[in-house]
Amino acid sequence: MGYLRNKGNRELLKAPAPKRQKCDHWSPCPPGNFAYRILSGGGKGKRAKICFEDEQLVSEWNDEVGSGINIAIVNYKTGKLRATNFFEMWTGDHSQQMMDFIRRAPPGSLILMATHDDGSSRLKNEAKILVEELGSKEIKNIKFRSSWVFLAAKGFKLPDNIEKEKINHSDKKRNRYNGWPAEIQIEGCIPRNLI
């Protein structure tokens, strides 16, 4: 609760700091919803971050983040992490490992994905088709150092009104990171009663 006090001839209103919300949302998710935020990497040093229900599943503070495509798989029923991994796409072909990782996710899983640096150079078309089958509309548009974030459900459908995907391409002339991609994010609330 705020209060007024007189300081000289001015009255000052002192208000409490806003309460921190899950995954740093501005406002809380309604009861019966999961909070999520997926942030791509940006520049050379800003790594991808994936937050679900206020747990940092992928961040610069753990070893489950890297260049390429970062993925977290969450059990939709419990909201608990099943697995995380990243698949480097610049120096080697890790498309098959990424496809195997996604295919091993059981039905009833949420799949949260974010790029850092380059997620496209050695990404095979079969991997793009698999991600497209999960609902991506932008996976085939990823270019060198594009920033891309994506949320998918395996074995069930997410509501149409939640933010599921965003892409941004690097632009050397206008980019604050000299050709490295700027970070982008999606966030929102997922109802818990979809399956």
GINOR-V831817 format. One record per backbone hydrogen bond with DSSP energy under -1.0 kcal/mol. NH is the residue of the N-H (numbers start at 1). CO is the residue of the C=O. If there is no record, write none. Layout:
nh:NH co:CO
nh:NH co:CO
This chain:
nh:3 co:14
nh:5 co:12
nh:7 co:10
nh:10 co:7
nh:12 co:5
nh:14 co:3
nh:24 co:21
nh:25 co:22
nh:34 co:190
nh:36 co:188
nh:37 co:51
nh:38 co:186
nh:39 co:49
nh:40 co:184
nh:41 co:115
nh:42 co:46
nh:43 co:181
nh:46 co:42
nh:49 co:39
nh:50 co:58
nh:51 co:37
nh:52 co:55
nh:53 co:35
nh:55 co:52
nh:57 co:50
nh:57 co:55
nh:58 co:50
nh:62 co:59
nh:68 co:116
nh:69 co:87
nh:70 co:114
nh:71 co:85
nh:72 co:112
nh:73 co:83
nh:74 co:110
nh:75 co:80
nh:76 co:108
nh:79 co:75
nh:82 co:73
nh:83 co:73
nh:85 co:71
nh:87 co:69
nh:98 co:94
nh:99 co:95
nh:100 co:96
nh:101 co:97
nh:102 co:98
nh:103 co:99
nh:104 co:100
nh:105 co:102
nh:108 co:154
nh:110 co:74
nh:111 co:152
nh:112 co:72
nh:113 co:150
nh:114 co:70
nh:115 co:148
nh:116 co:68
nh:122 co:89
nh:123 co:120
nh:128 co:124
nh:129 co:125
nh:130 co:126
nh:131 co:127
nh:132 co:128
nh:133 co:129
nh:135 co:132
nh:136 co:131
nh:141 co:138
nh:146 co:143
nh:147 co:168
nh:149 co:166
nh:150 co:113
nh:151 co:164
nh:152 co:111
nh:154 co:109
nh:162 co:159
nh:166 co:149
nh:168 co:147
nh:175 co:171
nh:178 co:175
nh:180 co:177
nh:186 co:38
nh:188 co:36
nh:190 co:34
nh:192 co:32
